Amino acid sequence: MTGFYRSSYFDFALNQTKVVGSTQFQSIHAREAFPCFDEPDMKATFKVILGRQGNMITLSNMPKEKIDIVLGTEVDVYETSVKMSTYLLSFIICEFKSLYLQTDPFFPLRFNVWAQEDKLPQLKHAANIGKKAIPFFEDMFDLKYPLAKIDLVAIPDFKYGAMENWGILSYRDKFLFYDKTDSSELNKLEISMVVCHEIAHQWFGNLVTMRWWNDLWLNEGFGTYMAYVAVNSISPETKLLEQIAFIETKDIFVLDAVKSAKPLSAEVKNPEFEGMQPQLAMYKGCLLIRMMENFLTPEVFRQGLRNYFKGDSFLWVIPISYKSILENLSDTTVNFWLTESAATLPARNKELLFFNAGRMGYYRVSYSIELWDRVIENFSKLPNVVRAQLVDDALFLSRTNSMFYSQTFKLLNNLRTETDYVVLSAAENGLKFLMNMLVDDRRYDTFLDFIKTLVEKVYYEVRDSTSVRYQDVVKRSLVMKWACSLNINDCIARAEYMFKIWKQTEKNYELSVSPDDKEWVYCYGLKFGRSERDWDFIWKRTQETKNIREKSALYEALACTDSISLLDKYLDISIDPNSTIRKQDKRYVYSAIGKNNVNGAVRMLDWLDENWEQILKYYEGNFPYNAKFMIEPYSENACTQERFDKLNQFYNKNKAELGTSGQIVEEVLDKIKANLRWRKISYEDLFRDLERVVKETTAGNEVTTNSNEIDGIVVEEGPSDNEGSGTGNTETPTGNEESATGNGGSATGNDGSETGNEGLEAGNEVSGTDNEESGSGDDESETGIEGLATGNDGSETDNVGSETNNEGLATGNEGSGTDSEGSETGNEESETGNEGSATGNEESPTGNERSATGNDRSETDNQGSSTGNEGSGSNNDGSSTDNQGSSTDYEEQEVTTDKEVTEEETSDTEVTTDKEDLTDTEVTTNGGRKSGRRNSRRWRSMIHYLMRNGYPYQEAKAIVRDENRLKKILDNRF
């Protein structure tokens, strides 16, 4: 997709494929279309003449001068261009139609947005933003737009997000198309930002241009910062200037600190500058320019820009600002200039000072332990931007061993009452590093429990919000995604329920889930659903939908599966010559696999290595561009020498063919080295500090339970998964032939019961439902509540001779059992991990013929059993959920099965071994359809076996869920 290339799209109205001829010349691809001196400082004028068929149009940088007929072919002749660089020239041949807007009645600039005719209604938002951006920049730069027209064109196949060709701006189509029925608020914001970024380049980049690619940062930095300023002015409800420092710094400080990082203005010998660090060029450049505007003041900054366009320039040094807590902390005035490596300030009557107000400077701030204590004490009194800055800085400083995690965790405790989007966003992003680093540790659940306590309050506040105010919408979207990533039961249940509705909707299913909810609903609906069947269903809909936003959301969701075999399937589809995934969208597939799945980045590197020649051949000249998206995510959770060696060996073997993506490999290796240093210095201290802070926080406080309703169904969430909670009411109703002991929505080992078991929490996913198949033996059957189950994360009850099988956890007091035929509540020698903690009464016989333990999110295998909350009993005929005496919309809904699943139908193959590693353990693999019941003891035994043989916990869990991969490993083992 460089030079003059062919693109295409399908016209559904005419049922045929249409062709587009388009260009992409930056940086050195104009030479692929015509002979030229293809360097940015060698500016020239251009005369463009394009022939076309009668049903087509052409577009170029300048207005059309005339139309000639040459040998029966229509020829469009364009005005001679202004003097410009070769990379800014463009021409397009297509059958598009345009949406025309006039920017100024007194200066009628021709402003058109072009696309396929049926997409014209979706161009209105981009057109309105662009129409307002032009006069905004004209005023800021005190210089009229220099051409007589401007076109924005939606290209179906486009390598980058957009390109600032002078007078004819090219965009990947999704960055111009907006429909409020299928686009989220963040989609809308993204379109505004990309439109304004490219329009800003019409002055900064096109009118004044860098001499060589080493100063690309100035070009891209200005474009990025000016987009923030313009969108904040045009759409003030976004409050973008409050967020810029946290949006743009989230990865840049890390990237800028690694050994392979280059200066912003570095020597460039190879003009194929994509191999440089585009993130640093855009985002660090943006932040430095923002810093410059602050110390110069906006008025001086604007005058400087005007002078710059006339040939002047200016320099700066590091500005230091500080304010007392008693002063206006929004005042970002510079106090002094740091010209040396250090400076000393006189004390001001022991006032608490905050530095780098508004984070205008490109640096972080650390305080002494005593000052951090005072900061923590006054945290809630501070403005939102200062709170966000403190959270972001603390997490990063702890990461670099410049601050104790005990201080950071104490600071984070303030998030329990936080409701501001900017602060929450900074915390969510900063905590990703720790989640990635700790995910394979058996103590990960303890860390996760702590984070849950920070999020739960705001989660329950926003989950049912219907506000359309921008800040409320984006906050809810952030919190819902975050809560589901933390495995908060209520969030997962909602995702499953909404995902099921989406699957059941046949017409206009794109509208069945709110655009702002699609990311978390689709991802966690698949992750906790029936893996392969749901995956195939989503893939089928990517083929069916005509909606670009829906297709993008589904591509992201497909990467959320835990199944390695499905990830392999997805990766293979990406290089299938017949794949329906456009080449421009392959990068999103690779990024999603690396981001959404803990096993994804490792598996993707293996896949790249295993299929090296095939992938090279498929991508040809675009291989380095796509390879970097396959490799870049690898460092995110890599903190072992083994992971470093794996990538290093891959790099040494393939260095010659990696091209410009080799620099990405060096960056990733540097990041892993930094992760290794962090692990060596901070890893164990983190857990000790966390344990101490949690004890200090909970000391003297009672653990309370929040009762929350979902569509009339009461689900009780404890604030944490630790210490001392019991599971039930003082009296457990029994006497039903098939009943559940789950009371008040509490689980056995309720939020807070810690199993003390390696890699397992009470009723977490390890003791959970087989999400690939229904726990009731039916394709779609659940507890009678569509998409909502009661009980622990995925715990499943097996009512014929059932056991709760939560190792280290009992349902009832030590030694108390059920009076059930063949049934055992609890596990051999199991305890809650809390001395004296019980699940109900001191004596709680069930007297049931088949007794089940109603754990959070458990599926019951009884036809007609109910989940009774808050003392309500089981109602086994016509399973209803009784919540504090109130019925739900699903009252009297029966749990039905299409077909009974028998032992014969499951075609189970039992592999029994008395080897040392698996003594007396039965390993069940599936040759056909699953029975719908999983023996959780066998499941956990397999996980322990895999961990003893070198597999990290999360990967072992994923392997057990992936029957093909498990069978392959067992076959090799035995």
N, C-alpha and C positions, 0 to 999 in steps of 0.2 A: 504494500500500500504506500509506495513512494514513487516519485517521478510523476508521469502522466499514466494513470492506471484505471482499470475497469472496476466499477462497483455495480451492484444490482439490488433489486427489491422485487417483491411479489405484489402485483396489482390484483387484489382480491375481487374488485369490481369486474375486471376484464378477464380474470383467471389466467393471467400470464405474467411472466417475468419481464421486468423492464431493466434497461441498462443505463448506467450513468458513467460518463467519462469525467474524471476529476484529477486534481493534482495535489501533491504534497512535496514541496521543494526544500523545506528546512531539514537538515542544514546543508547538505551537499548533493541534493537530488535534482536541481534544475538542469544540471549537465546530462541527466538521463533523458530529458525531453528536447533539449536543443544545445548547440555548442555555446559556451559562455565562460566568462571568468567568474567562477562560482564562489565568491568570497564576499563577506558582508560589507566591507569598506569600498568595494568596486561598484559603486552605484552607476546606474545607466537609465536611459529612457527606453521604453519598449512599445512596439507597434504590434498589436495582436489582431490577426485575421483568422476567423474560424469558419470552416464549412460545416453544414449540417443538413439533415433531412428535414422536410417541411413540417413534420409533426413535432420537431424538437426545438429547443431554445439553446442559446449559449449565454454564458456570463463571464465577465472578466473584471479586472480592477477598475477600468475606466468606463464612462458612459459609452453607449453605442453611437458611432458616427453615422453609419449608413448600412444598408443591406444591398449587396450585389448579387447577380445571378451569373455563375461561371459554369459553363457546360451543363446547364440544367440543375445545378446545385446552388442552394442559397448560401451566401457567404456573408457573415457578419463582420464588419470592419469597425474596430474600436479606436477611440481617440488615443493619441500618443500619451503614454503614461507620464506621471511626474518622475523625477529622478529617484530611483530606489534600488535596494539590494535585490539580487536575483532570487533570494529565498522567499521574497514577498510577492512575487508574481504568481498569478493563478488564472486558470480558465476551466470552465465546467460546461459539459454538454449533457442535456437531460430533457425530461418531459415534465419538469416541475411547474407548479403554479405558485403565485406569491400572495402574501398578505401585505398590503401597502399601508404605511402610516406616514403622516406628515409631522416632522419634529417641531417645526416653528412656522407659524403663518406668515411671518415677516422675512423668513429666510428658508424657502421651501426646499430643504434637502430631500432628495429622493431616498426613502428608507423602505426597503423591502425585506421580508423574511420568506425564504423559498423552501418548499418541501413537496412531497407527494400530495396530490389534490385532496385526498380524503383525510389528510393530517392537518389541513389548514386551521381548523378550530383549536388545535392544540398548540398553535404558535402564538396565541394572543399574549400569554404571560411574558414570554421572551421578548416579543415586540414592544410591549409596554415598558419593560425594564430598559431595553435598548434605547427607546425613544427618549426616556428621561435621563439616561446616562450621558448622552451626547452633549446636551446643554450643561450638564453638571461639570463635565471635564472641560468644556469650553470656558466656563467661568473660572474653574480652578487654575487652568493653565493660561488664562487670558489670551487665548488663541483659538480662532475658529477652526473647526474641522476643515482640513485643506482640500478635500475632494468634493465633487458635485453630487455624489451618491454613495450609499453604503448598502451592501447586501449581506444578510446572514443566511447561510445555506445549510440545510440539514442533509448530511451525507450518510447513506446507509452503512457503508464500510469505510471506517476512518481510523487510522492507527492511533492517533492521540485524542485527547478530549476535545481540543479545538485548535485552530490556527489563525493567526492575526493577519493573513494576507491583506494588503492595503486596499480597502474599499470593497473587498469580497471575503468576508470572514467565514471559514468553514468550521462546522461543528459536527461532532458525532451526534446522530439524530436525537438520542435520549437527553442531550443537554439543551435541546430546544423545545421538546414536546412536554407539555404539562396539561393534565386533566385532573381536576380536583377529585374526581371519583376514583382515580387509581394512583394518584401521586401523593406522597406524604409531604408534610411541611418541610422536611429536610430535603426532599427532592426539589421542591420549589425553591428553596434557598440555594441549592447547588446550581440550578439553572441561572438564577440571578447572578451568582458569583462568577460563573464561567462567561456569561454574556458580558458583564462589566470588565472582567479581566482582559478579554480580547479587544474590547472597545478602547480601554486605556492604552493598549499598545499602539493604537493609531497615532498617538502622539509620542509615547515613550517606547521606542523600538522601531517605529516606522519613520516618523519625522526626524528623530535623532536616533542614531543607531550605533551600537558598539563597533569598534574597529575590528575586533576579532572575538572569537568565542570564549576567550578567557574572562571577558566581562559580561558574560551571560547573566550573572547574578543580578547586575544592575537592571537589566532589561526585565527579567522575570520577577525580581524583588519588587520593583515599582508596580508592575502589572498586578501582582498579588495584593500589595498593600492598598493600591488605589481602588481595587475591587471592594475591599472591606469598607473603605471610606464611602464609596459611592452607594453601596447597598445599604449601609447604615443610614445614610441620608434619605434614600428613596423609600426604604422600608424600616422606619425607626423602631417598629415593634420587635425586630430581631435582636436589638441591643448588641450588635456584633462587636462594637469596639470594646465592650466589657469582656468579651470572650476571646478576642484575637490572641492574646498572650498565652492562653491555655490550649487553644486549638492548634496553633502553629508550633508550640514548643514541645508538644507531647513526645515526639521522637527525635527532635533536632538536637537537644543537648546530648543525648546518647550517641547519635550518629556523629556529632561534631567532636566527641571525645575519643573515638577509637583511633588507633594508630594509622589506619589507612585513610583517614579523613584528609582532604586537601583544603588549602586556603580557598576562600571564595574566588579570588582572582588568581588562578593558577595557570601555569604554562600549558597550552594545549597545542600539541603537534599534530594529532590526528583530528581532522575536522569533524569526524563522526562523533560529535560531542555528546551523544546520548550516553557514552561511557562515563561521562562526568557524573557528579552527584546532583541530579536535578532537584531533589528535595532540599538540599542545602541552598542551592541557587535561589529557589523560590521562597522558602520559608525563613531561612536565616537572613536572606537579603531583605525580605519583608519586615522582619523584626528590627533589623538595623536601621532601615529607613523610618520606621515608626519611632524608634529611639531618637533619631535625628530630628524628626518633626517636633518631638516633645521638648528637647532642649533648645531648639531654635525658636520655638513657639509656632503655632500654625500660620500666623501672619508672615513671619520671616521665612518659614519653610515654603510657602506658596510663592513669595517673591523670588526665593532662590530657584524654584522650578522654572519660573518665567525667565530668569536670567540664564538658567541652564539651556533652555531652548534657544537662547541667543548666543550660546557658546561659552558661557561662564561655568565654573565648577567650584566646589568647596569641599572641605575636609572636616573631620571631627575627632574628639578623643572621648574617653569613657565618662559619662555623666553620672554623678552620685546624688540621689535625693533621699531625704529622710524627714519624717514628721513624727511628732509626739502623739500619743494616744489621745491627748487632750486637744489636738489640732485637727484640722480638716484633712483626713487621710485620703481624700480624693484629689488633693492638690499635688500635682506631679512636678511642680517647679524644681529645677535643679539647684542643689545647695552648693556643690563645688565639683571641680573636675579632678578626676584621679589620673595623675600623670606618672605616678610611681607605682611600685608593686603593692604598697600599703600606705595607709594614712591613719592618723590618730585624731579623735574628736574629743573635745572637753566634755565632761559629764554635765548633765543639765538637771540637777536636783533629783536625781534618781528617777527621772521620767522614763517611761517605757517608749522607746523609739522604734519605729518601723521603717525599714529601708526599701529602696527601689519601689516607690509608690506607684501603684497601678502596673507594676512590672514593665515599666517603660524601658528600662535598661536591659541589655542582653547579658544578664548574669543572675545568679541565685544568691540568696542570703541565708547565712547560718547564724544562730545565736548561741550564747552560752547556755548551760543546763539551767542555771537560775533564771535566765531571761525566757527560756522556753516555758518554764513553769508559769511565769507571769503571762506569757502569751496564751497558754492553755486556759488559764483562769479567766482571761478577758475575751476569749475567742468569740463568744456569742454577741458581744457588743460591737464587733468590728464590721465594716462594710463587706458586702459579698465578695468583691474582687480581692480584698485583702485576705479574707478567709480562704478563698480558692488558692491564692498564691501561697499561703502558709501550708496548706495541705499538700500542694504539688511539690513545694520545696522540701518539706519534711520527708516525703516518700523518696524523693530522689537523693537527698543527702544521706539517708539511711542506707540507700543502695550503694553509695560510694564510701560507706564507712565513716562518714563525717558527722553522724548523729546516731545516738542509741535508739534502737527500735522501741525501747520502753517509752521514750519520750514521744515517738511517732504514734504509738498505739494510744497513749493517753490523749494526744491531740485528736486522733480519729474518733475517740469516744464522743466527741462533740457532735459527730455526724448523726447521732441517735435522734436529734431533734432538728436536723438540717432539712430545709425545704427548698433552697435556692438551686436553680438549674446549673448555674456556673460552678458553684462549689461541688455539687454532686457529680458533675461531669469531670471535674479535675480529680476527684477521689476515685471514681470508677476507672479512669484511664491510668492513674498512678498505681492502683492496686493490681492491675493486670500482670505486671511484672512478677509480683509475689505469687499470684495464682498460677502462673506458668512455671515458676521455679519449684513450687512445692507440690504440684499436682501428683507426683509419683510417690510422695512420702506417706507413710501410714498415718501420720499425724495431720494430714491435710484437712481432714474433716473438722478437727479442732479449730484450725485457722478459718475454715469456711463458716463455722458456727459463729465465730466472732464477727465476721463481716456481715452475716445475716442480721445480727443484732443492730448493726448500724443502719441497715436498709429497711427493716421491717416497718417501722413507723411511717416513713414516707411512702412505702409501697401500699399500705392499707389506705393511705390518704388519697393516692392518685389512681388506684386500680379501676375504680368505677367512675372516674371523672369524665364528664362530657363537655368540658370547657373547650371552646374553639380558639381561645386566646393563645397566641403563638408560643409564649413561654410555658404555658401549661401543657400544650400539646407535646412539645419537644421534651419537657421534663417527664411526662408520663411514658413516652416512648423509651427514653433512656432507662427509667426505673424498671419498667416491665422487662426489658432485655436483661438488665442487670440481675433482677430477682430470679428470673428463670435460669440464668447462668450459675446462680448460687444454689440451685435446686430447691428453692422455696416451694413447698408443696402446692400452695394455693395457685401460684403462677403456672406451674407445670400443668395442673388440672385445667386451668383456663385455656392454656395453649392446646391441650389435647381436645378439649370440648370444641373450641373454635375451629381447630383443624378438621375435626370430624364433620362439622357443619359444612365447611368448605368442600370436603370430599363428596358430601351428599348432594351438594348444589350442582345441578347440571347446566342450567341456563344462567348466563351472566355471573358465573362463579367468581370472576375477577372482582366483583363488587360485594361479595359475601363477607369479606374481612376488610376492616378499615385499612387504608394505605399506611397509616402510622403504626399499625399492629402487625403487618404482614411479616416483617423480618423475624420477630420472636415467635409468632404463631406457627409459621411454616417450619422454622428451624426446630423448635422444641416439640412440635407435633410429630415431626418425623423422628427425631432423636429418641423419643419415648414411645413411639408407636410400633407398628408391625413392620419392621425394617424393610425387607425386600419388597413386600407387596406395596407399601406406601411409597417407597423410592420409585418403583416402576410407574406408579400412578402419577407421581409428580412429573417424572420424565415425559410421560404421555401428554400431560397438559402443556409442557413446554413446546411440544410439537403442534398443539391445537390452538393455543392462544395467539391472537393477533396483537395483543397488548404488550408493548415494549416493557413497561414497568413490571407487569406481571411476570413476563419471561425472565427479567433480571432478578426479581425476588425469588423465583423458583430455582434459577441457577445457583443462587447463594444457598438456598435451603438444601439442595441435593448434597452439598458438602458437609451437612450436619450429621450424617449417619456415623455410627460407631463401627460399622462393618468395613473391614479392610477389603473384602472382596468387592463390595459396592464402590469403594473409593477407586479400586483398580478399574472397575467397569467405567466409571466416570472419566478417569484419566485416559483410558483407551478410546473412549468416544471422542475426546478432544483432538485426537490425531487421526481419526477415521476420515478418509477422503470424502465419504458420504455424510459426514456429521452435519447436523442442522445448526450447530453452534457457529455463529459467524466468527471469523478469525479475530476480529477486533474485540470479541467478548471472551476469547480464550484466557486472557490475562485475569479476568474476574473469576473464572473457574479455578485457576491455580491459586490465586490469593485467598479465595473462600476455603479451599481445602486446607491451606496452611493455617488459616485463622480460626476456623470453626471446629477443628477436630484435633485433639491432642496427639493422635497418631498420624495425622495428615501430612505434616511436613516431613517426617521421617520416611513415610511410605512414598511420598512424591519424589524424594531424592533417590530412593531405591529404584523406583519406576523409571526415572530419567536415566539412571545408570544402566539398567537392564535393557532399555529400548533406545539406547543412544543413537545408533545409526538410523533407525526408523524416524526418530524425532528430528534429527538433523536434516534428513531428506525431506521431511514433510514441511518444515518451516523455511528451509533454504536460507536466504539472506536475512530473514526476520528471526532466525533462531536465537541470537544473543538477546534480542528484546524480550522474547517470551521466556527464555531460560532464566532470566533474572527473577521473574515472578514465581518460578518453580523453586528457586533456591533461597530467595530472600526470607521466607518465613521460618527457615530451619533453625535459626538462633533463638526463636522466641521462648522455647522451653528446654533448650540445650544447656546443661550445666555439668556435664561429666566429660572426662577425658576421652571416653569411648566415642561420644558424639562428635567431639572435636576431631579425633583421628579419622572417623568415618568420612567427614567432609573434606579433610585435608588430603586423604588418599584419592578421593574422587577428583579433587582439583589438580593434583599432580598428574593424574592419569589423562585428564582431558583439557589441560590448560591451553594447548595450542588451538583447539577448536571452540573454546568458550567465547573468544573474541572480547567485546567490550563488557560482557557479563562476568568476565573474570574479576573485574573490580568489585562487583557485588559479592563474589565468593570471598574475597579478601576482607571486605567489610563484615561479612557474616562470621568469618573466623575470628576477627578481632572482637566482635560482640560476645562470642562464646568464651574467649579468653577472659573477658571482663566478668562473665557469668561464673567462670571457674574461680576467679579471685574472690568474688562475692560469696560463693558457697564456702570456700575455705575459711574466710574471715567471719562471716555473719550468720551462717546457716543455723548452727545450734543455738547461738545467742538469741536469735529471733524467737525460737520456740520457748526458751526460758523466759524471755521478756514478755512474750504473749501470755504465758501461764500466770506470771506474776501480776500483770495488768488486769487480766480477767478476774483473778481472785480479789484484787483490790477493788475492782468495780462492783463485784457481786457481793462483797462482804457487807452483811447487815441488810441486804436488800432481798425481799422475797421475789421468787420467780413467779410471775403472773402469766396467765393464759389469756390470749386475745380471742374472743369469739367473733368470727367474721362470716358473713353470709355471701354465698355465691348463688344467685338465682334461687334464693329461698332455701338453700342447703347450708346448714351450719357446719363450718370447718374450723376447728380450733387449732391455732398455731401457738406453740410455746415460743418464747423469745429466743431460746437457744437450745442446742441439743446436748446439754450437759446437766450435771449433778442433780440427783435427788428427786426426780419427778416420778410420780406413779402414773399408772395408766387409766385408772377408772374411777367409777363412782364407789360409794361405800357399799352399795348393794348392786350386784350384777344380776340382771334378770335372766333367768334360764328357763328350762323346761321345754323348749322347742326341740323338735326332732333334729332340725338343723339350724343352729343359732350361732350368733357371733357374740364375742365378749367385748367388742369394741365400744367403749362408753365415752360420751362427751367428746367424740372426735379424737380422743387421745390414743396414742399408739403404745404398744408394748415397747418399753424403752422410749418413752415419749421424748419430744424435743428436749434433749438434755440428758437422756440415759446414754451413757457412753459404754460401749461394749468392751473396751480395752482390748479389742481383737485386732490383729495386724491387718491394716488396710480396710477394716470393716467398721461401719457405724451401725447403731441399732436400727435395723430395718432400712438401711440405705439401699442404694441400687444393687449392691451385692446380694442382698436377700430379697431381691425384687422380682417383679413380674418379668416374664419373658416377653419383652415388648415386640418381638418379632411375631409372636402368635398369641392369641387370646388365652388368658388364664382359665377361661371356662370351657375351653375346647371348642369354642365357636368363633367363626371368623370375626364377628363384630359384637359378641355378647359381653356385657359388663355388669355392673351391679344394679342396673336399672336406671342409672343416672348417666346420660350420654356424655362421655368425656370426663366424668368426675368419679373418682374412686376414693374410698376412705382408707386411711391407714398410712403406714410408713412408706418412704420412697420405694415404690415398687415391690413391697413385700407381698407374697402370695400365700394364700391358705390352701392347703391340700386336705380336703375334708374326709377322705377315705383313709383312715389311719393317719390323720394329719399330725404334723409337728410344726411349731413355729420356726424351729431350726435357726434361730438367731444365736450364733455361737456366743457365749458369754452373756446371754439374756434369757430371763425366764418370764413366762406369763403367769404371774402369781408369786407368792412367797417361795423362798427356798424350800424345796421339798414338797410344795403343794402341787398336786397333779389334778387331772380331770378324771371324772368318773365316766369316761367315754370308752365306747367299744373300739379297741384298737387305736385310740387317740391319745396323744401325749402333748400337753401344752407346755412348751419349753423344750430345752435341749438337755442332753446328758451333762450333768454337773454344771449347768449353766446358771449364771447370776446376772443381775442387772449391772453389775460393776459398781453399785452403790449399796453398801451394807444396809440391810434392812429395808431396802426399797422394794415395794411390791406393786403388782398391777391391779390390785383391787382390794378386797377384804383380806383380813388375815387368813380366813378360810373361805375360798371361793370355788367350791365344787360346781361344775356346770351341769352334771347330770344329763348331758346331751349324748345322744347316740353318735352324733358326729359334731365335734366341737371345733369352731374356728376362732382364731384370734384376729379381731378386727384391727389391723394395723393401718396407719395412715397410708392411703393410696393402695390398699390391698384389694385384689379382686377376689370375690367369693366364688367358690366353685359349686355353690348350692343353687339348684333351681328354686328361685323364690325366696332366698334369704334376704334379710334387710340389714341396713346399717343403722343402728339406733344410737342417737346422740342424746347427751345430757339426761341419762336415766330412762330414755324411752326404750321399750322392749323390741324384740325382733318380731317382725310380722312376715311370716314365711310364705303365706299364700298371696301371691300378687305383689311381690317385693316393692315396698314403698320405703321412702326414707323419712323417718319421723324426726323432726327437729324441734325440740321444745314444744311439742304438741302441734306444730304447724306443718301442713303437707306442702309438697312442692308441685311444680308444673308436671312432674313425672309420676305423680301419685298413681298407684295401681298399675304401673308399667311392669310387665312381666319380663323376666330374663329368658329369652328363647334361644334355642340352638337350631341351626339348620340340620344338624346331623350329630348323632352321638359318636364320640371318638372312642374307639375300643383299643385294647392292647394290640390287636392284630393290625389295625389300621395305621398305627404309628410306625411300624417297621423299625422299632428301636434296635440298635445293635449294642449289646453290652460288652465292654472290654474290661475284663477283671484281671488285676495283676497283684502279685504279692511282692513286687519289687520294693526295695527299701524306701523309695521316694513316694510310693503310692500304696502303702500297705493296706490291704483289705478295703480298697476304695473302688467303688464301681463307677466307671466313666461311661456315660450314656451319650452316644452320638446318634444322629438322626439320618436314616436312609430315606425317609419320606417325609410326610407331614408330621409336625410335632403333636404330641398328645394334648398339649394345652396345660400340662402340669409339669413343673420342674422340681426335681428333688434338690432343694437348696443346699443340703449338706454336700451332695455330690458337686454342685456348682462351686461352692466355696472351696472344696477340696481341690478342684481343678485350678482355681485361681492361685491357691497356696502352692500347688505343685509348679505352676508356671513361674511364680515369683521366685521359688527356690532355684529355678533353672535360668534365672537371669532376666526375666521379663518384668518391667516396671508394672506397678499395680494397675494403672489405668489401661495399659496395653493388654495386660493379662485379662482384665475384665472384658475388653473389646473382643479378644480372641475367643473367649468362652461364648460370647454372643454370636460369633461368626462360625457356624457349624462346619463350613467347608475348610476354613483355616485350621480350626481345632482338630478336625479329622486328619488333615495333612500332617500336623505336628505329632499327633499320636501315632500315626502310621510310621513316621520316621523314627519315633522313640522306641516303638515296640517291634 
